[in-house]
C-alpha cells in the first residue's frame, strides 16, 4: 500500500480500497501512476512516481517484508526506467526539467536509505528510453532525439560519483513509433516500428560508429509493434504483434540475411491446422 496522506487522491483511493478490502479481504492502492520494479538477489525494488514530480522506492525482501517508501528523487517528470547489473547496482533514468534526461545510480540498493546521485545526460525528445546492459557492464540507452532520429548513449560501469557518458550518437532516420533492440557481441540489432511506414532495421556498433555501414532497411509487409530476440544459433527473430497478439515473424540468419520480403504468419491460438497423413 503506497500512501501519501496529504494528497487528495490518496484519500479517495483509500476509501475505494477499504470498500474492496471489505468485499474480498485484500487490496492494494497507489497514489500516483507509473511504477517499475527490478530484482536483485533476495530483493525486489519498486520505484514509483509520487505527487509533485517526486519518485519513491520500496524494497521487498524474503518473507514478504517491505521497507517504508523512501524519497529518491525530486523534479522528475517520468517515466521511470530502471536497469540492474551483475554487480548488484541499479541505474535509474527519468525525465527532468527542460527536456533533460536524468540518471541516478544506486551502488548499494539493499540499503533502504540509499539515494541515487542524479546527473543530467543531456536533452532528448522522449524520456521513455530503452535501456540495455552489455557484457562489459556498460549501460546503453536508445531513444529519439528532437529530429525524431534514433540516438544512442553509453554509460561506463563506474561508481555513482564518476559515471562517464559517451555522448549521444545518432543512428539517423526520422520515425514515430517504438523501439526494440537486441544485443549481439559488440553490436546491436535495432528495430523501430513506424506506424505509418512499417518496420525499419539496422545494425549499430557503438565502438565503431563510422564503420556501421548499414543503413535503415524497411522490412516490407507489416506495420505494427515488434519484439526481437537472439536465438541460440546467432539468428535474430523479430515478431510482429497485432491487437496484443503475435501475428507474424521474420528471421535474420547469417550469412543468408533476411531471405525474402515476406513475413511468416503465426496462426491464432484457436486456429486448427490439418494434420499431415
matplotlib code that plots the C-alpha trace (Angstrom):
import matplotlib.pyplot as plt

x = [0.0, 1.5, 0.1, 0.9, -1.6, -1.7, -2.6, -6.4, -6.2, -4.9, -8.0, -10.3, -8.4, -8.0, -11.8, -12.2, -9.6, -11.4, -14.6, -12.8, -11.0, -14.3, -15.6, -12.6, -10.2, -7.2, -6.4, -3.5, -3.8, -1.3, -1.5, 0.3, 0.7, 3.7, 5.7, 8.5, 10.3, 13.5, 15.1, 18.5, 19.5, 16.9, 15.2, 12.8, 13.0, 9.9, 10.1, 7.1, 6.3, 4.8, 2.9, 4.6, 7.2, 8.8, 9.9, 9.9, 11.4, 10.4, 12.2, 10.5, 12.7, 12.2, 9.4, 7.2, 8.9, 8.7, 10.6, 8.8, 8.6, 11.6, 12.0, 14.7, 14.3, 12.5, 11.7, 11.2, 8.6, 9.0, 8.6, 11.0, 13.3, 15.5, 18.3, 20.0, 23.6, 25.6, 27.4, 24.1, 23.9, 20.8, 20.6, 17.5, 16.5, 13.8, 12.9, 13.8, 13.4, 13.8, 13.6, 16.8, 17.2, 18.5, 20.4, 21.0, 22.9, 22.3, 25.5, 24.0, 20.3, 19.7, 20.2, 16.6, 18.1, 20.3, 19.6, 20.9, 23.0, 21.2, 23.1, 22.0, 22.5, 21.5, 18.4, 16.3, 12.8, 11.2, 12.2, 10.8, 14.2, 15.2, 18.0, 20.2, 23.2, 26.1, 28.6, 31.2, 28.6, 28.0, 24.5, 23.3, 20.3, 18.3, 15.7, 14.6, 16.2, 14.5, 14.6, 12.9, 16.1, 17.2, 20.0, 22.3, 24.2, 26.6, 27.4, 30.5, 30.1, 31.8, 30.9, 27.9, 30.1, 32.1, 29.6, 31.0, 28.7, 29.9, 27.7, 24.7, 25.3, 22.8, 21.7, 19.8, 16.3, 13.1, 10.5, 7.4, 7.0, 8.5, 11.9, 13.1, 16.9, 18.8, 22.5, 24.9, 28.6, 29.8, 26.8, 23.1, 20.2, 17.9, 14.2, 11.8, 8.1, 6.9, 3.1, 2.7, 5.5, 6.3, 9.2, 12.8, 16.0, 19.7, 22.8, 24.7, 28.3, 28.9, 32.6, 33.0, 30.0, 31.9, 32.1, 28.4, 27.9, 24.4, 21.6, 17.9, 16.2, 12.4, 11.1, 8.1, 4.8, 4.0, 3.0, 2.9, 5.0, 7.7, 9.8, 13.2, 15.3, 18.6, 18.5, 21.0, 22.4, 23.0, 19.9, 17.8, 14.0, 11.6, 7.9, 5.1, 2.1, -1.5, -4.0, -1.5, -1.1, 1.9, 0.8, 3.9, 7.7, 10.9, 14.4, 17.8, 20.3, 23.9, 25.1, 21.7, 20.3, 16.5, 15.7, 12.6, 10.4, 7.5, 6.6, 5.7, 2.2, 1.6, -1.7, -4.1, -4.3, -7.8, -6.8, -6.8, -4.2, -4.7, -2.5, -0.4, -1.1]
y = [0.0, 3.3, 6.3, 10.0, 11.1, 14.8, 14.1, 14.2, 11.4, 9.1, 9.8, 8.8, 5.7, 4.6, 4.8, 2.7, 0.3, -0.1, -1.0, -3.6, -5.0, -5.4, -7.4, -9.6, -9.4, -7.7, -4.7, -2.6, 1.2, 3.5, 7.3, 8.4, 6.2, 4.7, 2.2, -0.1, -2.9, -4.8, -7.7, -8.2, -11.4, -11.8, -8.5, -6.7, -3.0, -1.0, 2.6, 4.8, 8.4, 10.4, 13.7, 17.0, 15.3, 13.1, 9.5, 6.9, 3.4, 0.4, -2.9, -6.3, -9.0, -12.6, -13.3, -10.7, -7.9, -4.5, -1.3, 2.1, 4.2, 6.4, 9.6, 9.0, 11.9, 15.3, 17.4, 14.3, 14.2, 10.5, 7.9, 5.9, 3.3, 1.0, -1.3, -3.9, -5.2, -8.3, -6.2, -5.5, -1.8, -0.3, 2.5, 4.8, 7.1, 9.7, 13.0, 16.2, 19.9, 21.5, 18.2, 16.7, 13.0, 12.4, 9.4, 8.1, 5.0, 3.0, 1.2, -0.5, -0.8, -3.2, -0.2, 1.2, 4.7, 4.7, 7.5, 8.0, 11.0, 12.4, 13.7, 15.1, 13.1, 15.9, 16.7, 14.0, 14.2, 11.1, 10.2, 6.7, 5.3, 1.7, 0.6, -2.5, -3.8, -5.1, -7.9, -5.4, -3.9, -0.7, 0.7, 1.5, 3.8, 4.1, 6.8, 9.6, 13.0, 16.3, 15.4, 12.0, 10.2, 7.2, 8.1, 6.1, 6.8, 4.6, 4.8, 3.2, 0.8, 3.1, 4.3, 6.5, 9.7, 9.1, 7.9, 8.8, 9.2, 8.8, 11.5, 10.9, 9.4, 9.4, 6.4, 8.6, 8.3, 10.1, 7.9, 7.9, 4.6, 2.2, 0.6, -3.0, -3.6, -6.9, -7.0, -9.4, -9.4, -5.8, -4.7, -4.1, -5.1, -2.1, -2.2, 0.8, 0.3, 3.4, 3.3, 4.9, 3.3, -0.1, -1.8, -0.5, -2.3, -1.6, -2.8, -0.5, -0.8, 1.8, 1.3, 2.0, 4.2, 5.3, 1.6, 1.0, 1.0, -0.4, 2.0, 1.7, -1.2, -1.3, -4.8, -4.6, -6.3, -5.5, -2.4, -2.7, -3.1, -5.8, -7.6, -9.1, -11.8, -13.5, -17.3, -19.8, -20.2, -16.4, -15.7, -12.8, -13.4, -10.5, -11.0, -8.6, -8.0, -7.1, -6.3, -7.6, -11.0, -12.3, -12.4, -12.9, -13.2, -12.9, -14.4, -12.7, -15.5, -15.3, -15.4, -15.7, -12.3, -11.8, -14.0, -13.0, -9.9, -12.0, -12.2, -15.7, -15.7, -17.1, -19.0, -17.8, -20.0, -21.3, -21.9, -25.6, -26.8, -30.0, -32.9, -34.5, -38.1]
z = [0.0, -1.1, 0.7, 0.6, 3.3, 2.4, -1.3, -2.0, -4.5, -1.7, 0.4, -2.4, -3.4, 0.2, 0.6, -2.5, -1.3, 2.1, 0.2, -1.8, 1.2, 2.9, 0.0, -0.9, 2.0, 0.4, -1.7, -3.0, -3.6, -5.3, -5.2, -8.4, -11.5, -13.3, -11.2, -12.2, -10.4, -10.7, -8.8, -7.1, -5.2, -2.5, -3.0, -5.3, -5.7, -6.7, -7.9, -8.3, -9.3, -6.4, -6.3, -7.3, -9.5, -6.9, -7.0, -4.3, -3.7, -1.5, -1.0, -0.9, 0.8, 1.6, 4.0, 2.3, 4.4, 2.9, 3.8, 4.0, 0.9, 0.7, -1.4, -4.1, -6.4, -7.0, -10.0, -12.1, -14.9, -15.6, -17.0, -14.9, -16.4, -14.2, -15.2, -13.0, -13.2, -12.2, -9.5, -7.9, -8.6, -10.1, -12.7, -12.7, -15.6, -15.6, -17.3, -15.7, -16.3, -19.8, -21.6, -20.0, -19.2, -15.7, -14.4, -10.9, -9.7, -6.5, -5.6, -2.5, -3.3, -0.4, 1.9, 2.3, 3.0, -0.1, -2.6, -6.1, -7.1, -10.1, -13.1, -16.5, -19.6, -22.0, -24.0, -25.6, -27.1, -25.5, -21.9, -22.3, -23.3, -23.9, -21.6, -22.2, -20.3, -22.4, -21.4, -20.1, -17.7, -19.6, -19.9, -23.4, -23.9, -27.1, -27.8, -30.1, -30.5, -31.4, -35.1, -34.4, -35.3, -33.3, -30.8, -28.6, -25.4, -23.4, -19.7, -18.3, -15.3, -12.9, -9.4, -8.7, -8.4, -11.6, -14.2, -17.6, -20.5, -24.1, -25.6, -27.7, -31.2, -33.9, -36.0, -38.4, -39.8, -38.8, -37.1, -35.0, -33.2, -30.7, -30.4, -30.0, -29.6, -29.3, -28.4, -30.1, -29.2, -29.8, -31.9, -31.6, -33.8, -33.8, -34.9, -35.0, -35.7, -37.6, -37.5, -40.9, -42.9, -41.3, -39.5, -40.1, -39.2, -39.0, -37.1, -34.8, -33.4, -30.8, -30.6, -34.3, -35.4, -38.5, -39.6, -39.1, -42.8, -42.7, -43.3, -42.3, -44.1, -44.5, -43.7, -46.0, -45.5, -41.8, -39.9, -36.1, -33.0, -32.9, -30.4, -31.2, -29.6, -30.3, -31.0, -29.8, -33.3, -33.6, -35.6, -34.8, -34.5, -34.8, -34.1, -35.2, -33.0, -33.8, -31.0, -28.5, -30.1, -32.2, -35.8, -37.9, -37.7, -39.7, -39.1, -39.8, -40.2, -41.1, -43.9, -45.6, -44.3, -44.2, -47.1, -49.0, -48.1, -46.8, -43.1, -42.0, -40.5, -37.0, -36.6, -33.9, -30.8, -31.8, -35.4, -36.3, -38.8, -40.7, -39.7, -42.4, -43.1]

ax = plt.figure().add_subplot(projection="3d")
ax.plot(x, y, z, "-o")
ax.set_aspect("equal")
plt.show()
